[in-house]
Amino acid sequence: MPQLYLFVFALVATVILVSRRIFLLNRSEKEDFKKQVAAKVEANRKLLQNEGPEHFKEGHIKEMEGKRHDIVRFKDEMRHAEMAIAKKNLAEAKKYLIQAMSFADDELAVALKLARVYLESGDVKRAEALYRKLLEEDPENPEIYESLGRIMLKRKAYKEAIQAYVRAVELDDKDDQKFLALGKLYHLMMRYSVAAECFKRAAELRPREVNYLFLLADSCAADDDYENALFTYERILTIEPYNERAKASSQDVRLKIKELEAVFKSN
């Protein structure tokens, strides 16, 4: 029996010694592996330090070569797009502009042109979506607001159209066309005094534009502002002395003024 105990004890001791040796060997292998990895990392770091500037230069040269190719392609696509627009071939223009955007350094100018082509071709939904996206990138661009105003007008969303045009003239008060469009919207909404102010601003920018003066005079007359209406019709006659419409309208306004004066006298 004691011999059995001695045998078991020896067996357990042997197992413990073998296990410990295996553990020590595994730990040694792991440490060796870590040292090898660290050595490779350090070697790669030194290699990058020595070769980095050269790689950067080569990469920059390749990038510039690619850009030169892109610029050539961009100009070619834009040339075709402009020709298509001139010929009123808007479907072709869309295709070339979309292709040009992929080669452009600055996509904004191309996207604005594409949005206008969408609008002029009647693709109002895509035009609006693109203009609203562009507005996020360029929120101070009066042309975007003007175009959104045109879109809202097409949809008969007159209040939204007025808001867009108001913002457009706030950002650009030197464009008579924007004041003209806004004035027509206010006149459509029967806000004649505000419409007259818009037409007045447009006429100030183009003093000899008779159509603006007629719109101003008609708005004043619709607002019962006969004195300013008469003044404006007479101003038209100084530019075009034989303008029959201005003559007839001025006579009508004079009669209105006399009628009002008679009413006041009778009261």
VMD Tcl script that draws the C-alpha trace (Angstrom):
set ca {
  {0.00 0.00 0.00}
  {2.75 2.57 0.79}
  {4.29 1.76 -2.57}
  {1.00 2.70 -4.29}
  {0.97 6.07 -2.52}
  {4.55 6.69 -3.55}
  {3.70 5.87 -7.18}
  {0.68 8.25 -7.23}
  {2.73 11.02 -5.61}
  {5.49 10.62 -8.18}
  {2.98 10.66 -11.03}
  {1.33 13.88 -9.77}
  {4.71 15.54 -9.31}
  {5.70 14.58 -12.84}
  {2.48 16.03 -14.30}
  {3.00 19.30 -12.38}
  {6.59 19.62 -13.60}
  {5.63 18.93 -17.22}
  {2.73 21.43 -17.08}
  {4.97 24.12 -15.60}
  {7.56 23.56 -18.30}
  {4.91 23.81 -21.05}
  {3.58 27.05 -19.51}
  {7.07 28.56 -19.36}
  {7.75 27.57 -22.96}
  {4.47 29.12 -24.17}
  {5.18 32.36 -22.31}
  {8.66 32.49 -23.78}
  {7.27 31.96 -27.29}
  {4.72 34.73 -26.78}
  {7.40 37.14 -25.59}
  {9.57 36.25 -28.57}
  {6.62 36.83 -30.91}
  {5.92 40.27 -29.36}
  {9.58 41.23 -29.79}
  {9.47 40.20 -33.44}
  {6.33 42.26 -34.09}
  {7.79 45.30 -32.32}
  {10.96 44.99 -34.40}
  {8.96 44.89 -37.65}
  {6.90 47.93 -36.62}
  {10.04 49.89 -35.85}
  {11.62 48.87 -39.15}
  {8.53 49.97 -41.08}
  {8.48 53.28 -39.22}
  {12.08 54.02 -40.20}
  {11.34 53.00 -43.79}
  {8.39 55.42 -43.98}
  {10.50 58.21 -42.49}
  {13.13 57.72 -45.17}
  {10.78 57.20 -48.13}
  {7.72 59.27 -47.08}
  {8.60 62.57 -48.81}
  {9.36 60.76 -52.04}
  {6.08 58.85 -51.93}
  {4.19 62.08 -51.20}
  {5.81 63.82 -54.15}
  {5.03 60.94 -56.49}
  {1.44 60.85 -55.26}
  {1.07 64.61 -55.74}
  {2.41 64.36 -59.30}
  {-0.06 61.57 -60.12}
  {-2.91 63.56 -58.57}
  {-2.05 66.64 -60.62}
  {-1.82 64.57 -63.79}
  {-5.28 63.21 -63.03}
  {-6.61 66.71 -62.42}
  {-5.20 67.92 -65.71}
  {-7.04 65.09 -67.41}
  {-10.23 65.96 -65.48}
  {-10.00 69.63 -66.44}
  {-9.72 68.73 -70.11}
  {-12.70 66.41 -69.84}
  {-14.65 68.99 -67.80}
  {-14.11 71.71 -70.41}
  {-15.13 69.35 -73.18}
  {-18.37 68.35 -71.42}
  {-19.20 71.98 -70.64}
  {-18.57 73.02 -74.24}
  {-21.04 70.40 -75.44}
  {-23.53 71.46 -72.75}
  {-23.37 75.13 -73.78}
  {-23.86 74.20 -77.43}
  {-26.89 72.07 -76.51}
  {-28.38 74.92 -74.45}
  {-27.87 77.35 -77.34}
  {-29.74 74.93 -79.62}
  {-32.50 74.49 -77.00}
  {-31.65 70.79 -76.84}
  {-32.19 70.60 -73.09}
  {-32.13 66.79 -72.88}
  {-28.60 66.76 -74.30}
  {-27.62 69.68 -72.07}
  {-28.70 67.74 -68.96}
  {-26.59 64.74 -69.99}
  {-23.42 66.79 -70.56}
  {-23.88 68.86 -67.39}
  {-24.32 65.74 -65.24}
  {-21.14 64.28 -66.76}
  {-19.28 67.58 -66.27}
  {-20.12 67.58 -62.55}
  {-18.07 64.41 -62.02}
  {-14.96 66.18 -63.36}
  {-15.49 69.63 -61.80}
  {-13.38 71.02 -58.97}
  {-16.31 73.25 -57.99}
  {-19.65 71.54 -58.60}
  {-21.76 74.54 -57.50}
  {-21.60 76.50 -60.77}
  {-22.38 73.41 -62.84}
  {-25.22 72.39 -60.52}
  {-26.77 75.86 -60.79}
  {-26.71 75.59 -64.57}
  {-28.19 72.09 -64.41}
  {-30.98 73.26 -62.09}
  {-31.85 76.05 -64.52}
  {-31.97 73.55 -67.40}
  {-34.31 71.34 -65.33}
  {-36.55 74.35 -64.71}
  {-36.59 75.51 -68.32}
  {-37.32 71.99 -69.54}
  {-40.36 71.77 -67.24}
  {-38.82 69.28 -64.82}
  {-39.97 71.37 -61.86}
  {-39.66 68.63 -59.24}
  {-35.98 67.95 -59.95}
  {-35.26 71.66 -60.31}
  {-36.73 72.42 -56.89}
  {-34.91 69.50 -55.22}
  {-31.58 70.61 -56.69}
  {-32.11 74.30 -55.83}
  {-32.97 73.44 -52.22}
  {-29.85 71.31 -51.95}
  {-27.78 74.14 -53.42}
  {-29.35 76.56 -50.95}
  {-27.81 74.55 -48.11}
  {-24.37 75.05 -49.66}
  {-24.86 78.66 -50.77}
  {-27.58 80.27 -48.60}
  {-26.76 83.83 -49.71}
  {-27.24 83.28 -53.45}
  {-30.08 85.52 -54.75}
  {-30.37 83.56 -58.01}
  {-31.38 80.44 -56.10}
  {-34.16 82.32 -54.27}
  {-35.32 83.86 -57.54}
  {-35.52 80.44 -59.17}
  {-37.39 78.98 -56.21}
  {-39.79 81.91 -56.54}
  {-40.40 80.97 -60.17}
  {-41.04 77.37 -59.16}
  {-43.49 78.36 -56.42}
  {-45.25 80.63 -58.91}
  {-45.64 77.72 -61.34}
  {-47.21 75.74 -58.50}
  {-49.47 78.70 -57.63}
  {-47.97 78.75 -54.13}
  {-48.04 82.53 -54.17}
  {-47.12 83.23 -50.54}
  {-44.06 80.98 -50.78}
  {-43.17 82.61 -54.09}
  {-43.35 86.08 -52.51}
  {-41.12 84.94 -49.62}
  {-38.52 83.63 -52.06}
  {-38.54 86.80 -54.19}
  {-38.39 89.06 -51.14}
  {-35.23 87.25 -50.03}
  {-33.86 87.53 -53.57}
  {-34.25 91.33 -53.67}
  {-32.83 91.62 -50.15}
  {-29.67 89.93 -51.37}
  {-29.59 91.72 -54.74}
  {-31.30 95.10 -54.95}
  {-29.71 96.00 -58.29}
  {-31.66 93.58 -60.48}
  {-34.79 95.12 -61.98}
  {-36.12 91.72 -63.07}
  {-36.40 90.54 -59.48}
  {-38.39 93.65 -58.48}
  {-40.55 93.20 -61.57}
  {-41.40 89.58 -60.70}
  {-42.11 90.47 -57.07}
  {-44.31 93.41 -58.10}
  {-46.36 91.18 -60.40}
  {-46.88 88.71 -57.55}
  {-48.09 91.43 -55.19}
  {-50.38 92.79 -57.93}
  {-51.78 89.28 -58.41}
  {-52.48 89.13 -54.66}
  {-54.23 92.54 -54.98}
  {-51.66 94.22 -52.76}
  {-51.43 97.16 -55.12}
  {-49.51 99.63 -52.95}
  {-46.70 97.13 -52.34}
  {-46.74 96.16 -56.02}
  {-46.38 99.84 -56.94}
  {-43.34 100.14 -54.68}
  {-41.71 97.17 -56.40}
  {-42.41 98.59 -59.87}
  {-41.06 101.94 -58.70}
  {-37.79 100.29 -57.66}
  {-37.57 98.51 -61.02}
  {-38.24 101.79 -62.86}
  {-35.54 103.55 -60.84}
  {-33.05 100.95 -62.06}
  {-34.25 101.38 -65.68}
  {-35.77 104.87 -65.89}
  {-36.71 104.73 -69.57}
  {-38.38 101.32 -69.45}
  {-41.96 102.27 -70.34}
  {-43.41 98.87 -69.42}
  {-42.26 99.32 -65.82}
  {-43.85 102.76 -65.71}
  {-47.15 101.40 -67.01}
  {-47.16 98.72 -64.32}
  {-46.39 101.36 -61.70}
  {-49.13 103.69 -62.95}
  {-51.70 100.88 -63.21}
  {-50.92 99.71 -59.67}
  {-51.30 103.24 -58.32}
  {-54.64 103.59 -60.12}
  {-55.82 100.22 -58.77}
  {-54.91 101.45 -55.27}
  {-56.93 104.67 -55.86}
  {-53.67 106.64 -55.76}
  {-54.73 108.72 -58.75}
  {-52.25 111.55 -58.31}
  {-49.23 109.24 -58.56}
  {-50.92 107.32 -61.37}
  {-51.41 110.55 -63.35}
  {-47.84 111.66 -62.64}
  {-46.51 108.34 -63.96}
  {-48.66 108.35 -67.11}
  {-47.43 111.87 -67.87}
  {-43.88 110.70 -67.28}
  {-44.44 108.02 -69.93}
  {-45.59 110.72 -72.34}
  {-42.34 112.62 -71.82}
  {-40.50 109.50 -73.02}
  {-43.02 108.53 -75.72}
  {-45.12 111.59 -76.57}
  {-47.36 109.68 -78.99}
  {-48.13 106.74 -76.76}
  {-51.91 106.37 -77.16}
  {-52.36 104.14 -74.15}
  {-50.65 106.63 -71.87}
  {-52.80 109.45 -73.29}
  {-56.05 107.52 -72.79}
  {-55.07 106.34 -69.29}
  {-54.07 109.83 -68.18}
  {-57.45 111.16 -69.38}
  {-59.28 108.43 -67.44}
  {-57.33 109.26 -64.28}
  {-58.08 112.99 -64.65}
  {-61.81 112.18 -64.82}
  {-61.49 110.04 -61.66}
  {-59.77 112.89 -59.86}
  {-62.53 115.35 -60.92}
  {-65.22 112.93 -59.75}
  {-63.54 112.60 -56.35}
  {-63.15 116.37 -56.06}
  {-66.86 116.78 -56.84}
  {-67.79 114.27 -54.14}
  {-65.66 116.08 -51.58}
  {-67.18 119.43 -52.49}
  {-70.70 118.07 -52.19}
  {-69.94 116.77 -48.72}
}
mol new
graphics top color blue
foreach p $ca { graphics top sphere $p radius 0.5 }
foreach p [lrange $ca 0 end-1] q [lrange $ca 1 end] { graphics top cylinder $p $q radius 0.2 }
display resetview
